[in-house]
Amino acid sequence: MALYNSPVRGLQGGGFGLAYPKVCLIDSCERIRIPDVHYSVLQILKNGLTGNKGWKPVWRNPEPKKSYDIVIIGGGGHGLSTAYYLAKTYGIRNIAVLEKGYLGGGNVGRNTTIVRANYLLDGNLEFYSHSLKLWENLEQELNYNVMLSQRGCLLLAHNDGQFDDLAWRGNANLATGDDAVLMSADDVRAYTPYLNFDDARFPIRGGLLQRTGGTARHDAVAWGYARGADMRGVDLIQNCEVTGFRIEGGKIKGVETSRGYIGAGKVGMSVAGRTSQVAEMAGLRLPIESHVLQAFVTEAVKPVIDTVISFGMGHFYISQSDKGGLVFGGDIDGYNSYSQRGNLPMVEHVAEAAMALMPMIGKARMLRSWGGIVDMSMDGSPIIDKTPIEGLFLNGGWCYGGFKATPAAGAAFAHLMATGEKAAWATKFNLNRFETGHVIDDEGTGARPNLH
């Protein structure tokens, strides 16, 4: 039974719906706080004409309490989704998310927004399949428009070996219950006629299309999870940098922060490219390196690319945003760094791949570029596990896959922290797999973080 207070006039959340007073009871057991924010076309017009000064905050900005049952370090997509699922699924409300800057200011707001599930090996296969299913219902789950666009994701092959690999990958996807279409060169040409087929440096042999793949609005995902967590009583504490851990007898007791000590029964690390730095404060050395991953966007152009395309002869991927800009990225910079800006040689490298795949892009002016710090594991796959310190949990090593993993990673990390057991879709992301040899090397490139 669902019990709601009488609706009041207005639009609530990112989608079209009714706005309700501040507290309601859902499914007879969940008490949530509804933000006093109403969205409508008139409100958008009014605020647009007055400098957007009339909007009210969608979540609170609380002072930290002395202690919490659970503290999540990192206010990005994974940290916020973990807090949301802990509160919603497991009923744990005494939670704090600590973010040293502002919510969504890290990698969740610095990626190329691709969502897909066309992985190959056990571990990644079932995880990203589950994540894609969560993506498909995320707007209804959060009552927030994350602008999911399942426009398809096309992986290209440029030789027989790559084509055979795509066939293998596609069969694995079909066996998992996901969609996959193996395409010949003629099929690819009919689907994406704007690619270079006539005098290509790397002729297109074929491709693998996952029609349910696509893109989502990265910052909206962070905002949706933040709003949902706050509604359920989670404290989202910004400008609160963790500077150390308090550990007694091998058990976590709390964290030292720039805003004082905060006690905690359990602590979860979900800090992307800062994972090795934060873990070092607890005396942990992890099989993770940090690198800069650059992304780029051109000026807005008329609709030309209606899917996501990944180049097979270079790490290059491209899509077109709703604003019209061509959004693309490539390889990580070839050295360890914690900087959020990259170097010019990699800009040239990515531009070369773009021109080889679709020369028409040379007519577009690049508008801007930016960098995110990615946490590259030794086998290119993530870690969701307990650490040797009791009560301290790790979610990291996401390499290029962090954004598309957001729903499943948050749900899996919440399950682990709440129950102490691995979620069914994330059983193989163990920290000790690098000791036992049970690596998940989806790319087949070996123990070279910079190559995954």
N, C-alpha and C positions, 0 to 999 in steps of 0.2 A: 504494500500500500504506500502510495506517495501522498504526503500531506503538504500543501502549500498554503501560505497566507494569500489573501486576495491580491491579485496583481494590480499594480499601479501603472499609470500610463507611461509609455516610453519604450526604448529599445535597450536591451541589456547585452553586454558582452560584445564579442566581435561579430556575431551573427545576428540575424533578425529574431528577436524573441521578446518576451515580456519582462519588465523589470519588477522586482519584488522588494519588499522591505528588508531590513538588514539581516534578519534571521529566519531560516525556514528549516523544516525537517524533511529529509529526503530518504525514501526507502525505510521509513519508520525508525531509523537509528542514527542517521548522520546529520548533525547540527552544523550548519555552515553560516558564515557571515557574508551577506551579499553587499558588495561595494555600492555606495550611493552614487553611481555613475550611470548616466543615461546617454545612449548614442542614437542619433537620428540625423537625417539629411539636414534638417534645420540647424541642429547643433554644429554640424560640420561647416555649414555656410557661415553661421554666426561667428564661430571661432576663427575661421579662415580670414574673415574680414577684420578681426580685432587682435591679430597677432597670436592666436592660439593661447590666450592667457586665461581662458575660462574653464579649461579642463581640470577636473579634480583628480587627485592620485587614485590609482586603482588598487594599490596595496598600501598597508601601513608602513611607517618608518620608525619602528620601536627601538627603545633602548634595550641593550642586552640584559638579560636576567643573570643572576649569580650562577645558575646551573640549569642544565637541560638533560632530558633523558638521552637525546641524540643531538650531536652537533655535526653538520655537514659543512666541510670546508670547500668553498667554491660555489659561486652564484651564477654558474652558466647553465646550459641546457641540462646536463646530467645531474648537477647538484639540485637544481630546482625540481626536476622530474622525480628524483629520488625522494625529496621531501614531500612532494605531492602524493606519491604512491604510498609512502609510509603513513601519511595522515588518512588518506582515503581508503586504502585497502586494509591496513592493519590497525587503524584507529589510534595511532600514536600521534599526539598533538603537541607534546612538550618538546618541540624541535626548533633548532636555530640553524639557519643557513648563513654562513659567514662569508662575505665577499669583500676583498680588499679595496675594490673600486666600486663600480656600479653594476647592478644586475644586467647580465647579458653583454658585458663589455669585453669579453674575451673571445674565444674561438667560435662560440655560438653565433656571434654577430660578425664573424670575419671569414666565413666559408662561402663556397659556391652553391650551397643550398640543394645539393643533389640527394635524392632519396631513391634507393634501389635495393634489390635483394639477390642479385645475380652472382653470388659467391659460389665457391666450388667445394671446399673441404668440410667434412663433419666438424662441427663446432661453430664455424662461421655460417654454414648453410642454414641450420635450424634457427640460429640466433637472428640473422637478418630477415629470414622469412617471417618470424614472429614479429619483428620490429615493423615490417611493412604492413602487416595486418593491423597493428596498433595505430600506425599512421592513418590508415584508411578510416578509422573511427575516431580520430583524435579531436576533430572539431566538435563532434557530438559529446565526446567525453569531457572536454574542457568548456564547452559552450563558448568557444572563441574561434574566430576565423584565422587559421594558420595558413590559409591560401595554398593548400595542397593542390598541386596540378599534376595529375597522372598522365603526362604527355608522352610517356615512353622513354626508354633509355636504350640506346643503340651502341653496342660494342663492335668495333670494326676489326676485321682480320685482313692482313696484307700478304699472307703466304699460306701454304698448305698446313704447316705446323700450327699456326695460330687458328686456322679454320677448324682443324681437328680438336683443338683445345676448347673452342667455343661450342662445338657439338657436345663434347664431354660435359662442359659446364651447363649447357642447356638441358641435357638429360638429367643431370643432378637437380636442377631447379624444378623440372617437371615431376621428378620423383618426390620432391618435398612438398608439392602442391602449389608451386608458383608457376607463373606463365613464362614461356620462352618460345621464341620463333627463330629458327635458323634460316638465314636469308642468303641467297646467292648474290653474286655481284649485280645481276640484273634486278633482283629484288631491292637491293640497297639503292640502286640508281633510281628506281621508280619511287622509292620512299623519300630519298634525300637527293633530288636532282641537282642541287646547288653545290655538291662536293665535286672535287676535281677527279674526273674519270678519263679525260682525253689524253692528257700528257702528264699524269701524276708521277712524282718521283717514287712514291710507294703505291703501286696499283692496288685497288681495293679488291680483295678476293671474296669477301662476303661479310656477314655480320650476325650478331645475336641480338634480337630485340626483346626487351621485357616491357610490355605495354603498360604494366602497372607501376613502373618506375616513373620518376619525374622530379619535381622540385617542390619546395615549400618555402614560406617566408621565414627566414631564420630568426629575426628579432621577435616576430609574432609568436613563435614557438616558446621562446624564453618568457615573454610576457604572459602567455596563456598559462604556463605552468606556475609562474610566480603568482598570478592572480588566484589560481586554484589552490595553491598551497596556503596563501594568506587567508583565504576564505575559511580554511579549516584550522586556523589558529597557529600556523607556523610563523615564527619570527624571522623575517628577512632583514638581516642586519648588514647594511652597506658601509663602506669605508671602515672596515674592521679587518685588519691584516693579522693573520696568525703568525706569531713570531717564535713559537716553541710549543712543546708538549710537556705535560706533567705526567710522568710515568712512575709508578711505585710498585715494586715487586713484580715487574713484568706486566702490569695492568695499567691501562689508560685511566687517568683521573680527570683530565681536562686539558684545555689549551690556553696558552698565553697569547694575548692579542694586543694590538695597539690601543684597545679600549679596556684593558684589564684582563684579569684571569676569569675564565668561564669554565665551570665544572661540567663534566659530561659523563654519562654512563657508557656511551659508545661514541666513537668519532669515525666519520667516513671521509676519506680524501677523494675529491673529485675535481682536480685542478688542472687537467689537460697538460699543457706544456710545462707547467711548474711542478709536475708530479715528483720528479727526482729531487728537486730542491726542498719541497715540503717534507718528503719522506726522510731526507737526510737529517732534518731537525729531530726526528724520532730515532735516529741511529740506524736507519735502513738504507741499504744500497740496492737499487732496483735495476733490472735488465732493460733500462729505458734510456734513450737519448732524446734531447730536445733539438729540433730544427725549425727553421722558418719556412713556412709554406706561403707563397705569394698567390694572390688572386687579382684579377683585372676586370675592368668593365669599360666598354666603349660608350661613345655618345649614343643617344637614342636613335634608332632607325626603324623603318617600317617593319612589320612582322615578316621574318624570313626563315627563322629556325623554330620549328614547332615541336622539337623533341630535344633530348639530351644526347650528345654524341661524344664518344670516347675514341680517340685516335689510337690505332694499334701499334704504330711504329715510333711512338714517342708518348710520354706521359702528358697528354693534353686532352682536355674535356671542355665542352662548351654548351651553353644553352642561352636562351633569350629571356630576359626578365619581363615582367608585366609593364615596366616603364619603357621598354624598347631597347635597353642596353644589352649588348652581347657580353655575357659573363663567362669568364674562362679562367683556367689555371693549368698548372703543369707540375713539374718535379719540385721537391723541396730543394732549398739551397744546400750546397754540398759541404756544409760545415756546421758544427754545433753552435747554437746561438739562442739567446733568450730575447732577442730584439724582435719587435713587431713590424719591422720593415726589412725588405730583402735587398739583393744586389742587382746591378744592371746586367751582368752576364746572364742571369737566369731570365730576366725580362726578354733579352734577345733570344734565348733558347726557346721560350714559350712562343714568341712571335714567329720564329722560324717554323715551328710545328703547325701553327695556325695557318700560315701561308702555304705550307705543303699540302694541308688537307683541303683548304678552301680559299684559294687566292683572292676571292672577292672581299675577304675581310680586310685586305690591304687598303681599301677605300675608306674604312671607318677610322675615326680618330679615337685613340685611347684616352679615356676621360680621367681615370685614376687607377692606382694600384694600392694594395695594402698587404700586410702580412699577419699571419697567425702563428703561434708557437705550437707545434704538434709534438706529441709524446710518442716517439717511434720505438716500438718494442723490437726485440731481436728477431722475431719471426713474422712481424707485421700484423699480429693479432692481439686483441686486448687482454686485460687482466681484470677480473672481478672476483675478489677473494679476500679471505682473512689475511692478516699479517701475523708474524710471530709474536706481536704484542697483543695481549688479550684486550679485546674491545676496540681495536683499531683496524679499520677495513680500507681496502684499496679498490678504486675504480680508475684504471688508467691504461696507457699504452694503446691508444685508439688510432694512432697513425692518421690515415686519410679518412677513416670511417666514423668519426665521432658524431657528426651531425645526423647522418642517416640512422644511427643507433640510438638516438636520444630517448625515444619511448621505451624500447626494450631494455636499454642499459639502466635507466632509472627504475623500472619495475623490477629488474633482476637484482640491482644493488639494494633496493628497499626490502626485497624478499630475504636476501642474505642477512641484512642487518637486523631485521625483525625476528627471523626464525633461526638463524645460524646455519641454514641449509641453502644449497645452490638451487636456483630456479631451474626448471626443467629445460628451458631454452638456452641456458648459459652454464652447463655443467663442465665444460672443458676449458674455461678461461682461468686455469689455475696458475698461481704464482710459481709453484714448484715444477711446472712442466719443462722449464729450461734446465733443471737438474735431472729430471727423469728421461728427457729426450722426447716427450710427447708434444712436440711443437706443432703449430698450425700454420704452416708456411703456404698460404694461398697463392702467392706469386712464384714460389719455387726459386727464390733468389738467395737462400741461405741466411746465415746469422749476420746480416749486414743491414742495420736499421735504415741506412741512407738509401737503400735500394728498393724498399718495399712500397 
